[in-house]
Amino acid sequence: MCEHPTNCSNGDACRLVLRNRQTRMERFEYYCKAHLVARVCDLEDDDRLDVVDATLLSE
């Protein structure tokens, strides 16, 4: 379910909800826990998107 399947731990699936600061539209991205942490760190320098929520999805 991770958007990075080639080198993924394939652990628990997580959903990341992002909001565009200009349009206020939300989008969803799916990652394993490890890639979720990496993506959130990448977003710290992104002035276009806000992290709204990160949720562990039950399998």
C-alpha positions in Angstrom: 0.0 0.0 0.0 3.0 2.2 0.3 3.7 4.7 -2.5 7.4 3.5 -2.4 7.0 -0.3 -2.9 10.5 -1.0 -4.2 12.4 -0.4 -0.9 9.5 -0.6 1.6 9.3 -2.4 4.9 5.7 -3.1 4.0 4.8 -2.5 7.6 1.6 -1.0 8.8 -0.2 1.3 6.3 -0.6 4.9 7.1 -2.7 7.6 5.5 -1.3 11.2 5.2 -3.8 14.0 4.6 -2.3 17.2 3.1 -4.0 20.5 2.4 -2.9 22.9 -0.3 -2.5 26.3 1.4 -3.7 28.2 -1.7 -6.7 26.2 -2.8 -7.5 24.6 0.5 -8.0 21.3 -1.3 -7.0 18.1 0.6 -5.2 15.1 -0.9 -4.4 11.7 0.5 -1.1 9.8 0.3 -0.4 6.3 1.6 2.9 5.1 3.1 4.3 2.5 5.5 5.4 4.0 8.8 9.0 4.5 7.8 8.2 6.3 4.6 5.5 8.4 6.3 8.1 9.8 8.7 10.4 10.6 5.8 7.5 12.3 3.8 6.5 14.4 6.9 10.2 15.6 7.2 10.2 16.5 3.5 7.1 18.6 4.0 8.7 20.8 6.7 10.4 22.8 3.9 7.3 22.9 1.7 5.4 26.2 1.9 2.6 25.0 -0.3 1.2 22.1 1.8 0.1 21.6 5.4 -0.1 18.3 7.1 -3.7 17.9 8.3 -3.6 14.3 9.7 -1.6 11.1 9.7 -3.5 8.0 10.6 -2.5 4.3 11.0 -4.9 2.2 9.0 -6.0 -1.1 10.4 -5.2 -4.1 8.2 
